[in-house]
Amino acid sequence: MQASLRWSDYPHRAGPVNGDPGRLPCYHLRVSSVAPSAAALAAPQAFASVLRERPYRRLWLSGLCVNGARWMDLILLGWLAFQLTDSPFMVGLAAFARSAPLMVLGPFTGIVADRMHRGRVLVFTQSLGLVTALALAAVFASGCGGFWPLVGLETLFGALWALDFPARRTALYTLVGSRRVATAISLETVSMQVAKMIGPVLAGVGLARLGPAPCYLGVAALYALGLLVFAGLPGRIGGPSGRDVTSVAASLGAGFREAWREPTVRAVLVITVMMNVLFFPYQHMLPVFARHVLGVGPEWLGGLVAADGLGALLGALVIAGRRGFLPHGRVFGAAVLTAPFLLLAFTGLRWPWACLPVLVLIGACESAFAAMQSTLVLLQAPEASRGRAMGILSACIGTQPAGTLWIGFLAGGIGVPAAMAINGLAALLAMLPAAWPLARRGRV
């Protein structure tokens, strides 16, 4: 793929691409960065072909372990924060501390991914995760597990995630190249959603039967397994793409200008901020919703989050089974406009079993959003600044702490269901101007 390719290179005469085979020949040569990857994504053999490559398979398995540990940790944090304080606002504050490093460090960690050896960065993040999980296990085993020690150590988990995200995604691109990046990211999405199914169930059952210390030992074991699978792989991932002598400030400025110049990427970044500030914070209120609204324990909390993960997994597989040209922009736009309606429906439910199918559908929308979000940005960014672009995207994802504080404050005053409903409606209205053109055109 030529690094200079931009969405503006697409032939405008072709009009929206929505599966019409008559239109596809117009794009046969001009969109080589998108059409082959979408074609590969449509074939079941595409997944097998990428997974047959040992370096990618090891990176994928390492990511599966890291994501499993991450989802176990998120469930533990939410339930323990609520158990220790009985306050929705303090749950939001704990989630804020966990997510804040991504917001603050995101652009800088993108520069780290461009300028440092990505393999060593990933070894460092997984090692930090192992040490932090062991520290949390020791704190709760010793009987010193209070709210503030929990929040302080969880901030380290947030910092390692801020480093891990751009480094892992750019390492993925290095291993598979531009023609298969959409397939590889969809597989990465599959691993994230499998982890989202397994991690919360393990955390919920573990909390109910064993307590927090053994659960954090399980988180540590997943990080250790991820490191073991990753051993020897850093050399295959390689180091920085080239010597960059520009200052950090200049590098950040250039990255933001490049991202903002392209309308499609600009829309992705704006929608990403709105999703993370207004939509995704509902996940941090699920412990409160489970305990106070549904009247269930941590096992059911794990089941609710796992249902979301199941939907996300099914969504990734549906995208993978789509035959013909896949318009990334249309899938992205449709997903982010459907999800708020489903959240509004979820807030009115009071029977745990009825919540599960709605969360499955919400998860499917989240999966389409996540897969298309990274695909659109990675395909657009020049080779020398892909890490920077992913850093900017991670900074947009990192705006979620503002949303967690807001929904915690709101839920403390009017209750969790009403707070979720207000956020869902606000998300829909805020994203509509940017998402509707993408959902209608489907040209990217």
GUBA-531855 format. One record per atom (N, C-alpha, C): x, y, z. Coordinates in steps of 0.05 Angstrom, whole numbers, plus 5000, padded with zeros to 4 digits. Each point is the difference from the previous one (the first is absolute). Layout:
# GUBA-531855
XYZ...
//
This chain:
# GUBA-531855
501749765000498350245000501750255000499250194984501550255000499150165024502050115014499350155025498550254994500150104975498850254994497049984993499049754999497249964992498150135019498050144991498050145016497249934991498150035017497249954992499250174976501150244998499450184979500849884973501749794999500849884975497849834988497949945015497949834990498650154977499249854979498650134978497150075008499450265000497450105010497849914981500649944975497849934982498749745008501349845016498949745006497650015019499950225015497850035019500349815023498049995017500249835024500449714992501749865015500449724996498349855021498049864990498349855019499549724989502149874990499749734991499249974971499650224985499349984972502449914984500049754989502349914985500750164976498050144989500650174978501850235006500250075025501650235008502949915005500449755008502649925010502350034980499749964974502250034982501350285002498450205006501150275002502150025022499949815020501750025023502249794998500249844979501749774999502950075006500950234989502850085003500450225020498050185001500450245016499849965030498749805009499649965029501349745009502449954990501349755007500449985030500150225014500449995029497649905015497650024987497549935014498749754988499750004973498549794987501249735005502649954998501049735005499649915029500450185019499649925028497149945005498150154988497249945003499349744987501249954977499549744986501049775017502450045012501149795017498349965024498950225011498449985024497549844994499050014975497549874993500449704998502449904996500549724997500849875026498849775007500849875025502949925000501249944977502849924998501850225009499150264999501750225007501149985028498249935019500949975028502149785002499449774988501949785002502750074987499850154978502550084986501850185018498750195015501650185017500949845024498349835012500849865024502149784995500349924974502149814994502850115003500250275000502650135004500750005029502149865007500649965029500450265015501550204989500450255015497350145007498250014980497450135005498449845020500149734997498549835018500950045029502650035004501050055027499250275011500150204983499150275008497049995007498449854985497249985004499449865027501449785005499749865025500850165024502250154997500950185021497950215006498850114979497950205003497549885013499449754994497749865013500549995030502449935009500649995029499850285013501250204986499950275011497250105002498449954980497250095000498349855022500649755003498649855021500750115028502550075004500850125025498750275004499950154978498850275001497049995008498549814988497249985007499549895028501649825008499849915028500450235019502150164994500650235017497850215001498850054977497850204999497649915017499349754999497849905016500750015029502549925007500850025028500050285010501050194984500050285009497250115005498249954981497350115003498549895025500249735003498549885022501350075027502649995002501450065025499650305008500150184980499650285006497250055011498049874989497350035010499649875027501349775003499849855026501350165022502250144994501550145021498750275007498550124981499050275004497050034999498649814987497150014996499250274986501750104982499550264988500449974969498050064984500450004971502250204991500150235014502050204993502849905004500449855022502749895006500749784980498049864990500549804979501050154975498650234994500950164977502850125004500650075025502650115006502249794996499549765009501949784997500549944970497850004984500249964972501550234987499650245010501550234990503049975004500849915024502849965006501249784982498449804995500949774983500450094971498350184990500150084972501550264994500550165021501350264995502749994987501749805006502650004986499849984969497949874990499649984971499550284989498450165014499350274991502550185000501649985022502250185003502449914984500549744999502549904988499649914971497549984991499549884973501750114978500050264995501750104978502949955003501050015025502849955005500849714996498249825008500549714996500049934971498550154983500149964971502850074990501250215010502750074992502049795009499549895024501749785010499949774980497649934991499649784981501550054973500250264993501550074975503050005004500950085024502950055004501549785015498649825014501349805016499449724988501549815009499649724992497349905011498149954982497349935009499949745015501749814992500149745015500850045029502050175004500850055028497950155016498650184986497850155014497949805009499349804984498049805007501049825022502549935000501149855023499850155025500650264999499950175024497150025010498050044983497350035009498949755013500749774988499049755012501449945026502650075002501449975026498850185021499450254993498850185019497249905009498549884982497449895007500349775020502049834995500549775018500750105029501850205001500850105026497750145015498450164985497850145012497849815010499549794985498049805009500949865025502649935001501149875024499850195025500550264995499850195022497250025010498050014982497250015009499249755015501049774991499449755014501150015028502550105003501350025026498450195018499150234989498650205016497449875012498549874983497449885010500549765017502149844995500549775016500950085028501350235003501050105026497850145016497650044988497950145014500150304998501850104983500350304997498550104975498249854989498750084975497850205004500850255000498050225001499650134973498350204999499350134975502550144988501450155016502250164988502449834992500849805015502149824989499249874974497449924999499049884975500350204977499050245003500150204979502950074992501750035020502850074994501449794982499649745007501349794984498649974973497450054999498549974974500950214980501050235010501150214982502349894984501649825011502249874986498949834977497849865005498749854978499250184977499050245007499250194979502450104984502350045014502450094986501149794981499949755008501149794983498149964975497450045004498249984977500550224980500650245011500650234982502449944983502049865011502449934985499549774981498449815009499649754986498450044974497950175001498250024977501450084974501450234999501250084974502349814992501549915020502349824993499049734989497849895011499049744991498750034973498550214995498750034974502050064978502150165005502050054979501849754996500449845021501549754997498449814982497450005004498249834984500350084970500050264995500250104972502749914989502150025016502749924990500049714992498649835014500149714994498349924976497750144995498249914979500050184976500750255002500050184977497250124995499950184981497650164995497749834988500749794983498049854986498349835019501149935023498549825018499550135027500350265002499750135026497249995010498050024983497249985009499449725011501049794987499749735009501349975028502550105002501549975024498650155023498950234995498750165021497449865008498649884981497549865006500749765018502249864994500949785018500850115027501250235001500750125026497450065015498050104986497450055012498849755011500249784985499049745009501449935026502650035002501549935025499050175023499550264994499150185021497349915011498249914981497349935009499949735013501749814991500349745014500950065029501950185003501050075026497850145016498350154987497850145014497949815009499849764987498249805009501149845024502649934998501249825020500950165025501350234996501150155023497950085020497750124992498050085020498849765014499649784986498849765014502049905021502649984993502049925020500150195023499950264995500150195021497549995018497649984988497549995015499949755018500549764988500049765016502250005021502350104992502250015019499450185024498850234995499350185022498049875019498049864988497949885016501049765017501949854989500849755013502750035015501850174990502850005011500850275012498950224990500850265009502050144982500750255005501650164981502949904997501449925021502849934998500549774979498549785002500449794979499350104972498150174998499350114974502350164988501350165016502350154990502449824994500249785014502049804992499449884972497449974995499249914973500750204979499750265006500850224981503049984995501649965022502949984997500749754983498649785004500649764984499550054970498050154993499550064972502250184988500950195016502250174990502649834997500449825018502449824998499849824976497649904994499749834977500450164974498950255000500550174977502950054994501550045022502950054997501449754989499149765009501249754991499549964971497650054991499349974971501650204983500450245012501350224985503049974998501249835017502949975001501249944972502050144993501349964974498850154977497650115004498650144978501050294995500950155021500850284996501850044976501949824995501850034977498650004973497849854998498549994975498350254996499350145022498350244997501750234990502550015009501850224991499750255017501750194993500150255015498650234986500850245005498850234987500450004970498150134986500150004971502350174989501150185015502250174991500850205021502250124996501050195020498350264998498950085022498350245001501350205018500950224988501450205015498250235008497550004993498250215007499349995030499450235011499350025029497349865004499549935026497549875007497650184993500350265006497850194995499450024970502250014984499650024971498849744989500949785011499049744991497049975006499250095025497249995007498350194982501150244995498650194983499649894972502149884989499849894973497949774999500149835021498149785001497150095001499450215017497350105001499250134974501850154987499350134975499449794978501749794999499549804980497349865004499449955025497449865006497650184994500250255008497750184997499650084971502049984983499850094972498049824985499949755006498449814985497249985013497850064984497350015012499249735012500649784988499149745011501449955027502650045001501449965025499150195021499550254992498950205019497449915012498249894983497549905010500449765019501949824994500549785017500950105028501850195000501150105026497850145016498350164987497850145014498049795012499349804984498149805009501249845022502649944998501449855021499850145027500450274999499850155025497249995011498050034983497249995009499249735011500949794987499449735010501349955027502450105004501449955025499150185023499150244994499150185021497149945007498349934980497149995006498949714999501249834984498849734997501349795018502649954997501449795014500050025030499750235012500050015030497849835012497949924985498049835012501249745011502349914987501249755008501050025029501050245008501050035027497850025021497550044991497850015018498549735002501049804985498749745001500149875028502250035015499949895028497850125017499550264997497950135015497349904989499749994974497549914987499349725009502149825000499549725008499149985029501350155017499549965029497550155009499650254991497850175010497549984983500349964974497650004983499049714995501949824993499249734995500049825025501550095021500149855025501549744997502250004985501649754996502850045010501649795001502750005011502150014978502649965008502250034981499949794977498849765006499949804978498350114977497750135007498350114979501450244986501550155016501550224987501849904979501549785007501749884979498449904977497749895004498349914978499050224982499350235012499150234984502250104982502450035011502250094984500849794979499849755007500649794981498050004977497550065005498050024979500850224980500950225010501050224983502349894983501849855013502349884985499149804979498049845006498949814981499050144975498450225005499050164978502250114983502150105014502350114985501449794983500349765011501249784986498349934975497449975004498249944977500150224979500250255009500250224981502549994983502249935013502549974985499849784980498749785007499849774982498150064977497950165006498150084978501550174980501650195010501650174982501949824984501249815012501849824986498649844979497549935004498649844980498650164979500350265001498750184979501349954973498449934980501149954974499850254982502150044984500150244984501450235013500050234988501450235011498750095026501650055020499050095026500650305004497950174999500550285004500450065029502550055008500750045028498550235012499850224986498750245010497149955006498649854983497249945004499649835024501649795003499849835024500550165025502050175000500750165023497750195007499050144980497950205005497449865010499349784988497549865009500349895028502349905007500449895027499750215022501250244995499950205021497350145002498449984979497350125002498049805012500549744998498249805011500449955030502550015008500749945028498550175021499750264996498550165021497149915003498749924978497249915002499949755018501949824996500149755016500550065029501750205006500650075028497550115013498450164985497550115011498149775007499949804983498349775006501049855025502649975002501249865023499250135027500050265000499550145025497249955012498249924983497249955009499649725010502049824999499649725008500649965029498549815012500349945029500349705005500049844979500349715003502749934988501849875015502749944991500149854973498249804997500149844975499250174976498350205003499350174978502350194992501750055019502350184994502049874981500249735001502149874985499850044970497749954987499950044971500550284991499150205016500550284993503050065002501349895020502950045002501549864977499049784991501249864977499950194975497750134996499850184977501750245004500250115024501850235005502849924994500849765009502749904995500749984970498049924984500549984971500650274988498550205009500550284991502850095009500749955025502650085010502349874984499649754992502049854985500450134972497850074987500350124974501350285002499350145021501250265005503049975004500949825017502849975006501749914976498949804985501549894978500450214978497850144993500150204978501650255008499850075026501450235010503049984995501249795009502949974996500849954971498349854986500649954971500150264985498050175003500050254986502450185006500850015025502350175007502649884990500449745004502549874991500450024970497849964985500350014971500650284990499250205015500450274991502850115007501149915022502550125010502449934984501950194995502549934987501649815018501849854988501549795015501550125023501350234996501750115021498550115023497450034998498550125022497549835008500149744994497749845009499849985030502349985013499950005029498850255011500850234988499050265008496950014996499149904977497250004994498449835021501249765006498749835020500150135028502150155005500250155025497850215003499550144977497850205000497349865004499749774987497549855004499849915029502249905012499949915028499450245018500950244993499350235016497150064999498849964976497150044997498549785017501049754999498849795016500350075030502350135006500650075028498450225011498150124984498250205012497949885017499949735001497949875015500050085030502350065013499950085028498150235006499850194982498250235004497149895001499449814983497449884999499349835025502149865010499549845024499450175025501450235002499550185022497150124997499350074976497450124995497849805006500249764990497849815004499949915030502350005013500049945029498650215016500550254993498750235013497050004995499349954974497250004992498549775014501249765000498749775012499650045030501850145013499750055028497650185006499250164981497750185004497449904990500049874977497449924988499749704996502149855007499949714996501449914975500949755000501649894978498349984974497649895000498549974975499650274986499150215016499650264987502650124990502249975014502550104991500949874974499749744998500749854975498250104977497450045006498250094978500750284990500650185018500850274992502649994984501949845008502549984985499549884972498349804999499449874974498850204980498150165010498750194983501950224991501750095019501950214994502149904980500849745002501949884981498850004972497549924998498749994974499950274987499250205014499850274989502750124993502049945017502750114995501449884976499549734995501449864978498550024974497550075000498449994976501250164977500950255004501150164977502449874987501749875016502549884988499449724990498349855013499649724993498049964977498050174998498049964979501150014972501850194993501249994973501549754995501549895019501449754996498149774996497949995016498149784997498550014974499550244989498650034975501849944976502450125000501849984977501249724998501349915022501349745000502249994980501450224994501950004978502949955010500449965026502749965009500449725012
//
